Amino acid sequence: MKVFSVRELTTTLTVLLEREFPFCWVRGQVSTLSRPSSGHVYFTLKDEEAALNVVWFKHAQRRNEGGVDPLTGEWKEASGQDLARMLETGMEVICGGGLTVYGPRGQHQLVAEFVEDVGLGRLHLEFEALKRRFAGLGWFAQERKRPLPADPARVAVITSPTGAALQDFLRLAQSRGTGARIRVHSVLVQGDQAPGQIARAMQEANADNWAQVIVLIRGGGSLEDLWAFNTEAVAEAVFQSRLPVLAGIGHEVDTTLADMIADLRAATPSHAAQLLWPERRDLVQGIDLLEAALRRAMDRTLDSAVREFAALERQLTLLSPLQRLEARGQEVAALAARLGPAVLRRLEAAHLGLEAVAGGLVQAGEGAFTRQEQALARVELALEHLNPHAPLARGYSLATVLRTGRFLRSIRDVQPGDALTVLVADGMVQTRVESSAPGPLGEGASS
């Protein structure tokens, strides 16, 4: 069994309390109020059944002037009064802070970060309730937020026409961007009628289908002053907006539910103008940079084009018909230079061959001619022997029967009275057959 010392147990309890209750809101009535010279404020917060010691250190009292607590991240609105001095016994307040144990007395206590009277405290509780509800609905989700148009030319502004917020916004709008048209939707930004007017203006700006972006702006103020932008009507109108919404409500420390639902939050109305439009000197510098980049790009493109053109020119030169013809001409000339001597050699060889062939042909022709002459002589001799006129020179004659036109070969070839033509060596004799009788050799004879 472990036995704790008082210090050990007190330390353990301190760790447990600070871990389990790093920040909480407590409502009660002030009693046993004490303000020592240190500036700290000590009091007891009690209700009908219990009491809680509270210490409000001097450095934390300044947070009631407005801001975000660096330890808890909770939003704190300016109270508009020095509550540390105004705090009185019997006042009903709401305190926000963390629980710890005061060792010397062994008592747990609340180290207050914020102290508000019950009216403001009620608004804080309502704000937190609405924030939890809208967060559960996904209205704060970053993925649903849309980017604003760059350097918009048409802007719908929803604000009070008499407020300083609009004048600050317009003053910056005149000196930034490339020029824009601004349509102001006049609304109340504070009071019971403000939420309805703001919601209707949001709907009208969307229905007009004119603006590229809606700007919702208002100057700073207390939580009560800005409460219209925490109402459900305005929150729903911002969420349902078809156009992107830029909210610049209050000062940098002010955060409303409309800011949290909007597509983008500006710290102030002036900051909203800065988010919408760039400074003109930045635009001029940007143009100069773009011009320089364009020149560099043009130079690179031109250099690349020149190199590509040179490469194409070389390729075209290699593929050019004229170039190819010139190359073929050079090849033909080279071939001709080699072909000339070869042709001459071939011609000379052919000439020699022709001479040899011609000589052979001459010899063959002469032999053939001789042989033909001999054959012709033989034929002439044979014809001479067969020539019927040859015997005429030796005293023979050749008779032709005129009736038949045939040579007289037999006595049977004629009849008495036939006319005969007798061919002798030196002429021709006409005679007629008177009679015919067989001769001594059995050959016919006529007279």
C-alpha positions as CSV (number, residue, x, y, z in Angstrom):
1,M,0.0,0.0,0.0
2,K,1.4,3.4,-1.1
3,V,1.3,6.2,1.4
4,F,1.3,9.7,-0.1
5,S,2.8,12.7,1.4
6,V,0.5,15.8,1.4
7,R,2.7,17.4,-1.2
8,E,2.7,14.3,-3.4
9,L,-1.1,13.9,-3.2
10,T,-1.6,17.7,-3.8
11,T,0.7,17.5,-6.8
12,T,-1.1,14.5,-8.2
13,L,-4.4,16.1,-7.8
14,T,-3.1,19.3,-9.5
15,V,-1.9,17.3,-12.5
16,L,-5.2,15.5,-12.8
17,L,-7.3,18.6,-12.6
18,E,-5.2,20.6,-15.0
19,R,-5.3,17.7,-17.5
20,E,-9.0,17.0,-17.3
21,F,-10.1,20.7,-17.0
22,P,-7.7,22.8,-19.0
23,F,-10.5,25.3,-19.8
24,C,-14.2,25.4,-18.8
25,W,-17.0,28.0,-18.3
26,V,-18.5,28.4,-14.8
27,R,-21.5,30.5,-13.9
28,G,-22.2,31.8,-10.4
29,Q,-22.5,34.7,-8.0
30,V,-19.5,36.7,-6.7
31,S,-18.8,36.6,-3.0
32,T,-15.8,37.3,-0.7
33,L,-14.3,39.7,-3.2
34,S,-10.7,40.8,-2.6
35,R,-8.5,43.3,-4.5
36,P,-4.9,43.3,-3.0
37,S,-2.3,45.9,-4.1
38,S,-0.8,43.3,-6.6
39,G,-3.7,44.0,-8.9
40,H,-4.9,40.4,-8.8
41,V,-8.6,39.8,-8.0
42,Y,-9.7,37.0,-5.7
43,F,-13.3,36.0,-5.1
44,T,-15.6,33.0,-4.6
45,L,-18.1,31.9,-7.2
46,K,-21.1,30.2,-5.6
47,D,-24.6,29.1,-6.2
48,E,-27.2,27.6,-3.8
49,E,-25.3,24.4,-3.3
50,A,-21.6,24.9,-3.9
51,A,-18.7,27.4,-3.9
52,L,-15.5,27.7,-6.1
53,N,-12.5,29.8,-5.4
54,V,-11.5,32.0,-8.3
55,V,-8.2,33.9,-8.9
56,W,-8.1,36.5,-11.7
57,F,-4.5,37.5,-12.3
58,K,-3.7,41.0,-13.4
59,H,-2.2,39.9,-16.8
60,A,-5.4,37.9,-17.6
61,Q,-7.6,40.9,-16.9
62,R,-6.4,42.6,-20.0
63,R,-8.0,39.8,-22.1
64,N,-11.3,41.3,-21.3
65,E,-10.3,44.1,-23.6
66,G,-10.9,41.7,-26.5
67,G,-8.9,39.1,-28.3
68,V,-8.1,35.4,-28.6
69,D,-6.7,33.7,-25.6
70,P,-3.2,32.3,-26.6
71,L,-3.5,29.4,-24.3
72,T,-7.0,28.0,-25.2
73,G,-7.6,29.5,-28.6
74,E,-11.1,30.7,-27.4
75,W,-12.6,33.9,-28.8
76,K,-12.9,36.8,-26.5
77,E,-14.9,39.9,-27.3
78,A,-14.2,43.3,-25.7
79,S,-16.5,43.9,-22.7
80,G,-16.5,47.7,-23.1
81,Q,-15.8,48.2,-19.4
82,D,-13.1,47.5,-16.8
83,L,-14.9,44.7,-15.2
84,A,-12.0,44.0,-12.8
85,R,-12.8,47.4,-11.1
86,M,-16.5,47.1,-11.6
87,L,-16.8,43.6,-10.1
88,E,-18.9,43.6,-6.9
89,T,-20.2,41.1,-4.4
90,G,-23.5,39.6,-5.5
91,M,-22.9,40.2,-9.2
92,E,-23.7,37.2,-11.4
93,V,-20.9,36.4,-13.8
94,I,-19.6,33.8,-16.1
95,C,-15.9,32.8,-15.7
96,G,-13.7,30.9,-18.2
97,G,-10.4,29.3,-17.2
98,G,-8.7,26.2,-16.0
99,L,-8.9,24.3,-12.8
100,T,-5.8,23.7,-10.5
101,V,-5.0,23.1,-6.9
102,Y,-3.5,25.8,-4.6
103,G,-1.0,23.8,-2.6
104,P,-0.5,25.9,0.5
105,R,-4.3,25.5,1.3
106,G,-4.9,22.3,-0.5
107,Q,-7.9,23.8,-2.2
108,H,-8.9,23.6,-5.9
109,Q,-9.6,26.9,-7.6
110,L,-10.4,28.3,-11.0
111,V,-7.6,30.4,-12.6
112,A,-9.8,32.8,-14.6
113,E,-8.9,33.9,-18.1
114,F,-12.2,35.6,-18.9
115,V,-14.8,37.1,-16.6
116,E,-18.1,38.5,-18.0
117,D,-21.3,39.7,-16.5
118,V,-24.2,37.4,-17.0
119,G,-25.6,39.2,-20.1
120,L,-22.3,38.9,-22.1
121,G,-21.8,35.5,-20.8
122,R,-25.2,34.4,-22.2
123,L,-24.1,35.6,-25.6
124,H,-20.9,33.7,-25.3
125,L,-22.7,30.5,-24.5
126,E,-25.1,31.0,-27.4
127,F,-22.2,31.7,-29.7
128,E,-20.5,28.5,-28.7
129,A,-23.7,26.5,-29.1
130,L,-24.3,27.9,-32.6
131,K,-20.7,27.3,-33.5
132,R,-20.9,23.6,-32.5
133,R,-24.1,23.2,-34.4
134,F,-22.8,24.8,-37.6
135,A,-19.6,22.8,-37.3
136,G,-21.7,19.6,-37.1
137,L,-23.5,20.6,-40.3
138,G,-20.2,21.0,-42.1
139,W,-20.6,24.7,-42.7
140,F,-17.1,25.5,-41.6
141,A,-15.5,22.7,-43.7
142,Q,-12.5,24.0,-45.7
143,E,-13.2,21.7,-48.7
144,R,-16.5,23.6,-49.4
145,K,-14.8,27.0,-49.5
146,R,-14.3,28.5,-53.0
147,P,-11.4,30.6,-54.2
148,L,-12.1,34.3,-54.9
149,P,-11.8,35.6,-58.5
150,A,-8.5,37.2,-59.2
151,D,-8.8,41.0,-59.6
152,P,-12.6,41.0,-59.9
153,A,-14.3,43.6,-62.0
154,R,-17.7,43.5,-60.4
155,V,-18.1,43.4,-56.6
156,A,-21.3,43.5,-54.5
157,V,-20.7,45.0,-51.1
158,I,-23.2,44.5,-48.2
159,T,-22.7,47.0,-45.4
160,S,-24.0,50.2,-43.9
161,P,-23.7,53.1,-46.4
162,T,-22.7,55.5,-43.6
163,G,-20.1,53.5,-41.8
164,A,-16.3,54.1,-41.9
165,A,-15.8,50.5,-43.0
166,L,-17.3,51.3,-46.5
167,Q,-15.1,54.4,-46.9
168,D,-12.0,52.5,-46.0
169,F,-12.9,49.7,-48.4
170,L,-13.7,52.2,-51.3
171,R,-10.5,54.2,-50.7
172,L,-8.3,51.1,-51.1
173,A,-10.4,49.8,-54.0
174,Q,-9.6,53.0,-55.9
175,S,-5.8,52.5,-55.6
176,R,-5.6,48.8,-56.3
177,G,-6.3,46.4,-59.1
178,T,-7.1,47.2,-62.7
179,G,-10.4,48.9,-61.9
180,A,-13.7,47.5,-60.7
181,R,-17.4,48.4,-60.5
182,I,-18.8,48.2,-57.0
183,R,-22.5,47.9,-56.2
184,V,-23.3,48.7,-52.6
185,H,-26.3,46.9,-50.9
186,S,-27.3,49.2,-48.0
187,V,-28.2,47.4,-44.8
188,L,-28.3,47.9,-41.1
189,V,-25.4,46.1,-39.5
190,Q,-26.6,46.3,-35.9
191,G,-29.9,45.8,-34.1
192,D,-32.9,43.6,-34.4
193,Q,-33.6,44.4,-38.0
194,A,-30.0,43.9,-39.2
195,P,-30.0,40.1,-39.6
196,G,-33.1,40.1,-41.9
197,Q,-31.7,42.9,-44.1
198,I,-28.3,41.3,-44.4
199,A,-29.8,37.9,-45.4
200,R,-32.1,39.5,-48.0
201,A,-29.2,41.5,-49.4
202,M,-27.2,38.3,-49.8
203,Q,-30.1,36.7,-51.7
204,E,-30.5,39.8,-53.9
205,A,-26.8,39.9,-54.8
206,N,-27.0,36.2,-55.8
207,A,-30.3,36.8,-57.8
208,D,-28.8,39.8,-59.7
209,N,-26.3,37.5,-61.3
210,W,-24.1,40.5,-61.8
211,A,-21.3,40.4,-59.2
212,Q,-18.4,38.0,-59.3
213,V,-18.0,38.1,-55.5
214,I,-19.9,39.3,-52.4
215,V,-18.1,41.3,-49.7
216,L,-19.7,41.5,-46.2
217,I,-18.0,44.2,-44.1
218,R,-18.6,46.1,-40.9
219,G,-16.4,48.1,-38.5
220,G,-15.4,46.8,-35.0
221,G,-17.6,46.7,-31.9
222,S,-18.6,44.7,-28.9
223,L,-20.1,41.2,-29.0
224,E,-23.6,42.8,-28.8
225,D,-22.7,45.2,-31.7
226,L,-21.6,42.3,-34.0
227,W,-24.3,39.9,-32.9
228,A,-26.2,40.2,-36.2
229,F,-23.4,38.4,-38.0
230,N,-23.7,35.5,-35.5
231,T,-27.4,34.9,-36.1
232,E,-28.7,31.8,-37.9
233,A,-30.4,33.9,-40.6
234,V,-27.1,35.5,-41.7
235,A,-25.1,32.3,-41.3
236,E,-27.5,30.4,-43.5
237,A,-27.5,33.1,-46.2
238,V,-23.7,33.1,-46.3
239,F,-23.7,29.3,-46.5
240,Q,-26.3,29.2,-49.3
241,S,-24.6,31.9,-51.4
242,R,-24.0,30.8,-54.9
243,L,-21.3,33.5,-55.2
244,P,-18.1,33.3,-53.2
245,V,-18.3,35.4,-50.0
246,L,-15.5,37.5,-48.5
247,A,-16.2,38.6,-44.9
248,G,-14.4,41.4,-43.2
249,I,-16.3,42.0,-40.0
250,G,-14.9,44.0,-37.2
251,H,-11.2,44.2,-36.3
252,E,-8.6,41.5,-36.5
253,V,-9.6,40.1,-33.0
254,D,-13.3,39.9,-33.9
255,T,-14.5,36.6,-35.3
256,T,-18.1,36.0,-36.1
257,L,-19.9,32.9,-37.4
258,A,-20.3,34.7,-40.8
259,D,-16.5,35.0,-40.9
260,M,-16.1,31.3,-40.2
261,I,-18.7,30.2,-42.9
262,A,-17.5,32.7,-45.6
263,D,-15.2,31.4,-48.3
264,L,-12.5,33.7,-47.0
265,R,-12.1,35.9,-43.9
266,A,-10.4,39.3,-43.9
267,A,-9.1,40.8,-40.7
268,T,-10.7,44.2,-41.4
269,P,-12.7,45.9,-44.1
270,S,-9.5,47.4,-45.5
271,H,-7.9,44.0,-45.5
272,A,-10.9,42.7,-47.5
273,A,-10.0,45.2,-50.3
274,Q,-6.3,44.1,-50.1
275,L,-7.4,40.4,-50.5
276,L,-9.6,41.3,-53.6
277,W,-7.2,43.5,-55.6
278,P,-3.4,43.5,-55.9
279,E,-1.5,46.7,-55.6
280,R,-1.0,48.4,-58.9
281,R,2.7,48.7,-58.5
282,D,2.8,44.9,-58.1
283,L,0.8,44.6,-61.2
284,V,3.2,46.9,-63.1
285,Q,6.1,44.9,-61.7
286,G,4.4,41.7,-62.7
287,I,3.9,43.0,-66.2
288,D,7.6,43.9,-66.4
289,L,8.5,40.4,-65.2
290,L,6.1,38.9,-67.7
291,E,7.5,41.0,-70.4
292,A,11.1,40.0,-69.5
293,A,10.0,36.3,-69.4
294,L,8.2,36.7,-72.7
295,R,11.3,38.2,-74.3
296,R,13.4,35.3,-72.9
297,A,10.8,32.8,-74.2
298,M,10.8,34.5,-77.6
299,D,14.6,34.4,-77.8
300,R,14.5,30.7,-76.8
301,T,11.8,30.0,-79.3
302,L,13.6,32.0,-82.0
303,D,16.9,30.2,-81.3
304,S,15.2,26.9,-81.4
305,A,13.4,27.8,-84.6
306,V,16.7,28.8,-86.2
307,R,18.4,25.6,-85.2
308,E,15.4,23.6,-86.4
309,F,15.4,25.6,-89.7
310,A,19.1,24.9,-90.2
311,A,18.5,21.2,-89.6
312,L,15.6,21.1,-92.0
313,E,17.6,23.0,-94.5
314,R,20.4,20.4,-94.3
315,Q,17.8,17.6,-94.6
316,L,16.2,19.4,-97.6
317,T,19.6,19.8,-99.2
318,L,20.3,16.1,-98.8
319,L,16.8,15.3,-100.1
320,S,16.6,18.0,-102.8
321,P,15.9,16.7,-106.3
322,L,18.5,19.1,-107.7
323,Q,21.0,18.0,-105.2
324,R,20.2,14.4,-106.0
325,L,20.5,15.1,-109.7
326,E,23.8,16.8,-109.2
327,A,25.0,13.8,-107.2
328,R,23.7,11.4,-109.9
329,G,25.4,13.6,-112.5
330,Q,28.7,13.3,-110.7
331,E,28.2,9.6,-110.5
332,V,27.3,9.4,-114.2
333,A,30.4,11.5,-115.0
334,A,32.5,9.2,-113.0
335,L,31.0,6.2,-114.6
336,A,31.5,7.8,-118.0
337,A,35.1,8.4,-117.2
338,R,35.5,4.8,-116.4
339,L,33.2,3.7,-119.3
340,G,35.1,5.5,-122.1
341,P,38.3,3.5,-122.1
342,A,36.2,0.3,-121.5
343,V,34.0,1.1,-124.5
344,L,37.1,1.9,-126.6
345,R,38.6,-1.4,-125.6
346,R,35.4,-3.2,-126.3
347,L,35.1,-1.4,-129.7
348,E,38.6,-2.3,-130.6
349,A,38.0,-5.9,-129.6
350,A,34.8,-5.9,-131.6
351,H,36.6,-4.3,-134.6
352,L,39.2,-6.9,-134.5
353,G,36.5,-9.5,-134.2
354,L,34.7,-8.0,-137.1
355,E,37.8,-8.0,-139.2
356,A,38.3,-11.6,-138.4
357,V,34.7,-12.4,-139.1
358,A,34.8,-10.3,-142.3
359,G,37.9,-12.2,-143.4
360,G,36.2,-15.4,-142.7
361,L,33.1,-14.3,-144.5
362,V,35.1,-13.2,-147.5
363,Q,36.8,-16.5,-147.7
364,A,33.6,-18.3,-147.1
365,G,31.9,-16.2,-149.7
366,E,34.6,-16.8,-152.2
367,G,34.5,-20.5,-151.6
368,A,30.7,-20.5,-151.8
369,F,30.9,-18.4,-155.0
370,T,33.4,-20.8,-156.5
371,R,31.3,-23.8,-155.6
372,Q,28.3,-22.0,-157.1
373,E,30.1,-21.3,-160.3
374,Q,31.2,-24.9,-160.5
375,A,27.6,-26.1,-159.8
376,L,26.3,-23.6,-162.4
377,A,28.8,-24.9,-164.9
378,R,27.6,-28.3,-164.2
379,V,24.0,-27.2,-164.5
380,E,24.8,-25.3,-167.8
381,L,26.5,-28.4,-169.1
382,A,23.6,-30.5,-168.1
383,L,21.2,-28.0,-169.6
384,E,23.3,-27.9,-172.8
385,H,23.0,-31.6,-173.1
386,L,19.3,-31.3,-172.5
387,N,18.8,-28.3,-174.8
388,P,16.6,-29.4,-177.7
389,H,18.2,-26.8,-180.0
390,A,21.7,-28.2,-179.5
391,P,21.2,-31.1,-182.0
392,L,20.1,-28.5,-184.6
393,A,23.7,-27.5,-185.0
394,R,24.6,-31.0,-185.7
395,G,22.1,-31.2,-188.6
396,Y,19.0,-32.2,-186.8
397,S,15.7,-30.4,-187.1
398,L,12.7,-29.9,-184.7
399,A,9.2,-30.1,-186.1
400,T,6.1,-28.7,-184.3
401,V,2.5,-29.6,-185.2
402,L,0.7,-26.3,-185.4
403,R,-2.7,-28.0,-184.7
404,T,-1.5,-29.3,-181.4
405,G,1.4,-27.0,-180.6
406,R,3.5,-30.1,-179.7
407,F,6.8,-31.3,-181.0
408,L,6.5,-34.0,-183.6
409,R,7.7,-37.2,-182.0
410,S,5.8,-39.9,-183.9
411,I,3.8,-40.3,-187.1
412,R,0.9,-40.8,-184.9
413,D,1.2,-37.1,-183.8
414,V,0.1,-35.9,-187.3
415,Q,-2.6,-36.3,-189.8
416,P,-2.5,-35.6,-193.5
417,G,-2.9,-31.9,-194.0
418,D,-1.4,-30.9,-190.7
419,A,0.8,-27.9,-190.9
420,L,4.3,-28.3,-189.5
421,T,6.9,-25.8,-188.4
422,V,10.4,-27.2,-188.9
423,L,13.1,-25.6,-186.8
424,V,16.6,-26.0,-188.2
425,A,19.9,-24.5,-186.9
426,D,19.6,-21.3,-188.9
427,G,15.9,-20.8,-189.2
428,M,12.4,-22.2,-189.5
429,V,10.6,-24.0,-192.4
430,Q,6.8,-24.3,-192.9
431,T,5.5,-27.5,-194.4
432,R,2.4,-29.6,-194.6
433,V,1.9,-33.4,-194.1
434,E,0.6,-35.1,-197.1
435,S,0.9,-38.6,-195.9
436,S,2.8,-40.6,-193.3
437,A,4.2,-44.1,-193.3
438,P,6.4,-46.1,-191.0
439,G,10.1,-45.9,-191.6
440,P,12.7,-48.6,-191.7
441,L,13.3,-48.4,-187.9
442,G,9.6,-48.5,-187.2
443,E,9.7,-44.7,-186.8
444,G,7.3,-42.6,-188.7
445,A,8.2,-40.6,-191.8
446,S,6.3,-37.9,-193.5
447,S,6.4,-36.0,-196.7
